Amino acid sequence: SYAIQQEMRPILSEFPNYRAAFIQDQGGQSGSDITVQFVGQDPAAVNAAADQLAAAMSRLDSLADVRSTSALRRPEIQVLPRQEDMARLGVTSTALAAAMRIATSGDAEQNLPKFDLADRQIPIRVTLRPDQRSDLDALRSLPVQSSLGPPVRIDAVADVQFSLGEATIERRDRERAVTVGANVRPGTELSTAQSEVFSLPEAQGGAGARLAAGGQTEDFAEMTAAFGNAMIWGIILIYIVLVLLFRDFFQPITIMTALPLSIGGAFLGLIIANQPLSLFAFIGLLMLMGLVTKNSILLVDFAVERMHAGMKRNEALMEAGMKRARPIIMTTFAMSGGMIPAAAGWGVDGTLRQGMGAAVIGGLMLSTLLSLVFVPAMFVLIDKLERWVQTFLPKPTPHTSEEGARTPAE
């Protein structure tokens, strides 16, 4: 689709007096890559702020198809009622609107008279002639029904003029909203383009207008927040499970040392594969939390068992590194090999899953290489911290029961 856009843009730009944009359909939702909205109570201030931002965004090399809904205006006849004159002459807003509607576009379908034929009825629509519809004097002289007596002219109760009106009126939280959208050019990440847009001086808004994310930009922010909460709860649950398994509050911290390493490796994999931070990349990050923790468990659990058997800490760590390195590396390569098709984009819609594959492979590889160094080092620090904390805790006194204290008589 990006290749087609690149070929069509210069062709379409040669046609004057019209506007064209590429609307993408992603996940059943049509819209632009970047969508922001100016919101406020003053329509003029909101439209002006949106026009200024659209002009600034069109100068960015990373964006294309910049458009603002504030520019979608069309010629129209505006009737501005004068409330005092309407009350004095007994004209209601309904009668005023009906007179103007019937004169310009005809009455409603159910109110039209019908011409009967043998097999059908033809509605008869009565309107002004086209030349009179563009004549302000003819429009101002139209009669409008009065509840106090004979009809009166429209210009006696309202001002009639030609002007430009908005094609659509957007509202957000009961305020006037104007949308500014743009597509990201190939080779530019969505997050980078969003940062450029929000850093523009025109994006700060002004009096009567403030900027709010909308469309896919709002969806991306909500998705990031949702996955952030999921990862936080995932870390908490992993720690609780490890505490229950190891019966220790300190060693689970050692095991979870590999989590930051995996996140760094995931972002490195995305950079190398030139993949954006997408929904599937976040899914890959969640997968890494369990996969990487497994490698640390193999290493730490073996060292703890050796220490319980009477081996010194450093010797237990050395033996754990030698004997557990092979299964750790084997499982890492097996999982990375299984994610190669996803990272390569094979299969139907394979490009959507490339981010997940790149994130998982990068996180596994880097965390495996560094966990063999960082996890033993953190194990030593946490073990020293645990022993230091235990010096401040009261030692339990052995309790001997009365029966156990007596010696059976011979």
N, C-alpha and C positions, 0 to 999 in steps of 0.2 A: 504493500500500500504506500510506503514511503517513496519507493521508486516512481510510482505513478504520480504522486503529488509533485515530485521534483520535475517531472516532464510536463505536467499540466499547468503549473504556475506561470511560467513565461508565456505560454500560449494564451491563457485566460487574461493575463495582464494587458494584452494588446487590444482588448475590446473596451471601449470607453463607456461611461455612464451606467455602470452596473457593478455590483460587488459579488464576489465569489468566495467561498470558504469550504474547506474540507472538514466535514463532520464525521468523526470516527465513532464506530460502534464497538464498545469494549464491555463485555460482560452484560450485554442487553441494554446498556445505557449509552445513549448518543450524546456527544458533547465534545468539548475541547480538552486538550491535555491540561491546560491551566485555565481556571475559571475563578475570578474574584468579583466581588460585588461592592459597590459603594452604596451605603444605606444612610438615610437621613430623612428629616421632616420637610426640608426645603427641596422641591424638585429641581429648581434651577441650579442650586449648589451641587446637587448630586450629579446632574447631567454634565456640568462643567468639570467636575473632578474626574468623572469617567472619561470624558473626551481628552483631558490632559494626560491621564494614565495611558490611554490607548495610543496617543501620539508618541509617548515615551517608550512604550513597549515595542512599537513598530520600528524603532531605531536599534533595537537589540538584535544582534546577529543570530542569537540562539532561538529566536521565535519567528513564527510565520503565521499567516492568516489571522492577524490581529483584528478584532472587531468589537464594537461596543453597541449595545442595544439602544443607547441614547441617540445614535445617529439614524435610527430607523424612524424617520418622520415622513409624513405624507401630507399633501395639501388637503384642507378640509374647510368647511363652512362652520365658523364658530358663532354660536348664539349666546350672548352674555346677558342673562335676564337682569332687570332692575327691580328689585323686590318692592320698593316703595310704589313704583308705577303699576306693578302687577296687582298689588293689594288695592290700590285706588280704583283701578279699572275692572277689577273682578276677574282677572286672568290667572289661571293656575299653570303650574309648570307642566302638568300633564297635557293640557290643551295646547300649550306653546310647542312642546315636543311633537305632538301629533300633527299639528299644522305643518311644521317644517319637514317631518318625515314623509307625510303624504305628498307634499309638493316635490320633494327631491327623489324619493325612491318608491313611492306608492304606499298604499295602506297594507296592513297585515293580510296574509293569505286568506284567513278565515273571514275577513270583512269585505273581500272583493266581490263585486257582482259577477255573475257567470252568464256566458252566452251559450244557450243550449243548442246542440246539434243532435243528429240522430243517434250517434254512438258515443258522444263525449260532451264535456263542458269545457269551455275556454274561459279562463279568468280574464277580466277586463281590468287592467291596471292603468290608472289615470295619474299622470305626473306632468310637471312643467316641461316645456320643450328644452332640449339641451342648451340652446343659446340663452334661454332665460335662466337656466340654473347657474350660469356663470355671470349673471347680471345682478349686481348687488341691489340696484334700485327695484328690480322686480321681486327680489326676495324680501326686501324690507316692506314692500307694499302688500304682502300676503295677509289675508284676514285671519284672525284667530278668535275663537269663540270666547265670549265674555259671559259671566254669570249674572251681570247686572243689566244686560240689554243687548244691543246689536254688536256684531263683531267689531274689533278694532284692528288697526294695522300692527304688524309685528314690531316695527321700529318705534311704536309708542310705548312698548313695554320692555324692549330688549335692544341691544346693540348687535348688529349682524356684520361680520367681517370675514375676509379670507385670511387664513393663517396656516401654519404647519403644526400638525398634531402628532403625538406619539402613536406609533402603530400598535404597540402593546404597553401596558402599565404593569410593572412588576412590583410586588410588595413582599417584604420580609419582616416578620414580627410587627405587622401593622405600620410599617414605615415604607417610604418610597425607595425602591432599589433599582439600580442599573448594573447590568452584567457586562464585564469585559473579559473576553476569552481569546485564547491563542493556542496554537499547536507548537510543539517542540520540534526543532529540526533534527534530522538524523545525526548521531554522534554527540548529542547533548543529553545529559541525564535530567530527568524530571525534577529531582530535588535541587540540582544546580540552577536550572532555569527558574524555579520558584524563588530561590534565594535572590536571584538577580532582580526579579520583579518586585519583591517586598523591600528590597534595599533602594529602590528608586525614590527620589524625593517626592515625585508625584503620587506615590503610594501612601504617603502619610495623610492624605486627605486635607481637609481644611475646615473652615467654619460651616457647620451644617451638613457635613458628610464625613463618614468614617468607613474604613475598609474592612471587609469581612470576606473570608474564604467561602467559596461556593463550588458546586459541581464536583468534578473529580478532585480538585484541590482540597475541598472540605472532606471528601471521602477518604483521601490519602491521610489527612491529619487524624481523622477518627480511627482509621485502621492502625496507624502508628501508635496512638494512645491505647487502643484495645490490645495490641500485641505487647506493648510495654507492660500493661497490667498482667497479661497472661504470663509473661516471663518472670515478673516479680513473684507472682503466686507459685509458679513452677519452682523457683529457687527456694521459696519457703517450704514447700512440700517436700522437695528433695532433702533439705536439711532435717526436717522432722523425721522422715523415713530413715535417714542415716543415723540419727541419734538413737532411734529405737533399735536399729540393727547392731550398732557398735556399743550401745550403752555408755556413750561418752558425748559430751558437748563440745569437745575441742577437736577431735580427729575429723569429724565431718567438715570442719573448715578447711583442713588440709586437702580433703578429697575435692572440694569445690573450688580449689585454686585453679583448676584447669578450665573453668568456665570462661573467665575473661580471655584466656589464651585462645579458646575456640572462637569467641566473637571476633577477636582481631583477625584470626585466620579466615573467617567467613567473609569479612569485608575485603581482605586482601584477595580472596578468590573472586569476588565480584569485580574488583578493579581489574584483575588480570583477564577475566573473561569478558570485560566491558559490558556488564549487565547492571541494570538499574536496581534500586532497592524497591522491590515489588512485593506483592502479596505472597508469591511463592518463595521469595527470599526470606521473608519472615517465618514461613512454615519451616524452611530449612534451619533457621536459627533455633526454633523450638525443638526440632529433632536433635540438634547438636547437644542440647542440654542433657539428654539421657545418654547419648552415645559417648560423650566425653567423660561423663561421670563414671561410666563403667570402667574405663581405662584406669582412672585413679583408684577405684575400689580394688581392682586386681593388685595394684602395687601396695597400697596402704594395708590392706587386709593381710597380705602375706607378711609384711614387716611386723604387724602387731602380733600375729601368731608366733613368729620367731622370738619376739621380745617376751611374750608370755612363757615361752619354753626356756627362758633363761639367757638368751643371746643378748649381747649389748646392742644399743640402738644403732650405731654406725654400721656394725657388722650385719645387723638385720636388714638395713637399707641396702647395703651392697649386694647381699644375697637376693633380696627382692628385685632389685634392678636387673640382675643377671638372669634370674629364672622367670620373671614375668615380662621381660621385654619382648620375648618371642610371641606369646599369645596376644600381647597388646598390638604389636606390629601386624600380626596376621589378621586380626579382626579389623584393624584400620584399613589395610589394603583390600580386604574383602568388601568392606562397606564402600570404600572409594570406587572399587571396580564396578560395584552394582549401580553406582550413581553416574557412571560415565555416559550411558545413553541419555540420561536426563540433561547432563551438562552439555552434551553435544547437540541436543535439540532433535534427536531422532524421533520418528513417529509422528502421528497426527497432532497438530498444535504443540509440537515439541519446543518451539521457541518460548512458550509460556513457562515451561518448567526449567529452562536453562539457569535461571537465577537460583532456584532451589538446589540444583546439582552443583553449581559452582560454589555456593555457600557451604554446603555439606562437605565437599571434598577439601576446600581450603581450610575450613575449621578443623576437620579431622587430622589433616596432615600437620598443620602447625602445632596444634595442641599435643599431638603424639610426640613430636620432636622435642617440644619444650617441657612437656610434663615429666619426662624422664629426668629433667634437671631441676625444674621448679618445685615439683611435688616433694621429692626428698628433702630439698632445702627448707621448704615450708614445714615439712614434718618435724624437722629438728627444732625450728623456731616455736612451733605450736607445743611440742613436747616440753621444751624449757618453760614456756609460759604456763602450761598446765601444772608443772611441778612447783613453779613459783607461787601460783595461786593456792595450791594445796598446803603450802606452809602457813597460810593465814587461816585455814579452816581447822576446826577442832578435830582431833583424831578420835575415832570411835574407840571406846574402852571395851575390852573383852568382858563378856558377862558369863558368869559360871553359875549354873543353877545349884540349888541345895542338894539335890540328889546326885548331881555330878560331882559335888565336892566331897561327898562321903565315900569312904573306901569300904568296899564290902568286907565283912568280917570273915576271917579264915576259920 
